[in-house]
Amino acid sequence: MRTPIAWFNTIQNPKRTATAVGGICFSVLLIFMQAGFLGAARMNASLAYSILDFDLIIISRGYLTMPRSESIDPYRVIQASSVPGVAQSSGLLIEGGNWRNSSTGDSSSCFVFGISTEARTFLDPAVNAKTPLLKDSLTAMVDLRSRPAYGPWAIGGAANVNNQSLQVVGDYSLGMGLLADGSVVVSHSTYARLFGQNAADRYNFGLVKVSPGENPETVAERLRRALADDVVISTKAEIMRREERYFVSVKPVGIMFQVGMGVAFIVGAVILYQILSSEISNRMKEFATLKAMGYTELYIYGIGISQGIYFSLMGYFPSLVLSFLLYRVLRSLSGFPVYMDMNRALFVFALTLGMCVIAAALSLGKIKRADPADLF
Amino acid sequence: MPSPTTPFAVEINDLNHHFGRGESRKQVLYQNRLAIKPGEIVIMTGPSGSGKTTLLTLIGALRAIQEGGIKLWGTELAGLSPVEQVKMRRNIGFIFQAHNLFDALTARQNIKMAIELTDVPAAERDALADATLAALGLAERVNYKPRNLSGGQRQRVAIGRALVNRPRLILADEPTAALDKDSGANVVALLRKLADENGTTVMIVTHDNRILSVADRLVNMIDGNIVSNIRVKENAVICAILKQCTVFKDMSPSDLTDIAQKMEQEDFTPGTDIIRQGEIGDKFYVIAKGRAQIITASTTDVSRPVTLIKEGAFFGEVALLRDQPRNATVRAQESVTTYTLSKENFLAAVRAHKSFEEQLATQLFHRG
């Protein structure tokens, strides 16, 4: 084995190395945070769809994103139910409302789902089992993962939404993340009481279940032919992808996190560049000596690159561990679905190596200037 | 890579070098010429700025050659690609005035950095590094980093790094400047040993008078010119022989040194002709060792009796002085070593040294 000069160079001055690694660690941590937020926001974007039970969705031609969708004619939903291969077609209403905390009187945002009590709207059978209870006027189910700001509420008790007192008849677990502080599910008729009859006249979406054994794509094609041009038919996977894409690349929140990640990346690359650059400047004579001894330029570049990699790895792993902890803290504080997964760990690892590549590319040019003729 | 056909380790031919460009272009080396054999230790002296160091970097393939040429073991450096240059440097051990050790590495690891360029098996590298350090009196310091070593110790580690691969050429800039008398002598002895046993050529730039005695050759540079190039030991030998030679016996030591400096050694095997009658004469010969016969073939084809000449004898001057063909053949009877002076140098010496001219005249008169 050759003497690992790059490693010895890296650890020669522990204080300086620690400072350097600290800087890299910090920027990698920032990337992890931003990536975490972005991932959570993405997950959050399609969260509402993920709990609903449907194969195809009827949306307005002017659909932008779930909370800002144009409404569709309820007739389209009725039309859809007579298309062959459609097992169930139901209308869904959604709107942002206000929840009043019963003990403090403070208001929080509340996402209201207006569902057809006849249909199986949710994936969770336990929730579906409770939907008939909503048939009674001014009843609601409340999201268990609503923020603590909702104050105390209980099944059998009362809830105040849009200044209407509702009876809580059940609960479910969703968590609205960035969309709202919490959510409730009500019937179409209760929805009309909360937002006015006009709001309930048209649906936001039509949820379609296809008959067992039917290919959703084929049924979607039939629906497209059967229904007027004012609606668009989309599969569940498509609408979820579309929602995530919209959230990540169009909504300011998604862009913010991406820019934040980019900035953290650049900061990391700059820090690493400065470390490598000063390390190389300090060792110009040593590099020139290596050249005089008969070491190739490639070997010397190898030293610089190795040092870059050592610095990045020394920065990456501590921040990986720290991120785990910070994600946990964040989840418990905000209920925001920030989870570390292998993909993110690898993604940030790749970014860290990317920082190293950029820093190395910028700083290694100096090695060429190490001139052994200057040694004498 | 190195060609075995040349007797020289280093051959410098009409080397010119400039620094700077355009208006500020300044010549630092002028028509340098030097030929050094394997095993020779050359000490280069001269005031700072005289071009010694530049010459050293050019020989070490650390700097691109502009004009003229440098051959190392027969390979011209000027034509080498950067990769070949790097390979060539592996034959060379550099000792810098500043030690230039690797700060992050221990003394042993510093030496190993050099060993790792060779094919010494990994298992033997530590032992070789330690032995090298021990030879330099640093056995106790193998695990010290440069920052924990004294200046002299650092310099010795650097010397160890340059010597450990037993390079064919060592280029050193003030190698003993940081060393005390004993360490300096020790280093010089190591260099001498390497030169004698390994045929390593050593070039040292130094102002350290204590080590001059190790030199086989002293080269003095002034303002980019090699002003003197004295083979110290050989010169002494030649002078001693010349002293016995009647034609030189009245010359002052400095005049003798002057002539000896310009003489080249030539060896002849028994039976070979050193000069042949009728050929154009271009050299003057002094026999340093062995016996030779003078054979004159007259026009009547009757050879005159053979005359034997031995060490201290000289011949070849008549053809040079009178611009005539050789008037006799001289044939080596045994192994003969001669020192020769080219016609140009011979005539210059005759003009420059009155006593030489007089002696020659007397001798010629006697010889008839």
Interface residues (C-beta under 8 A of the other chain):
Chain A: M1 R2 T3 I5 F8 N9 I11 Q12 R283 K285 E286 A288 T289 L290 K291 A292 M293 G294 Y295 T296 E297 D371 P372 A373 L375 F376
Chain B: T53 L56 T57 G60 L62 R63 P82 V83 V86 K87 M88 R89 R90 I92 F94 F96 Q97 A98 N100 F102 D103 A104 L105 Q109 K112 M113 A114 E116 L117 A122 R161 D173
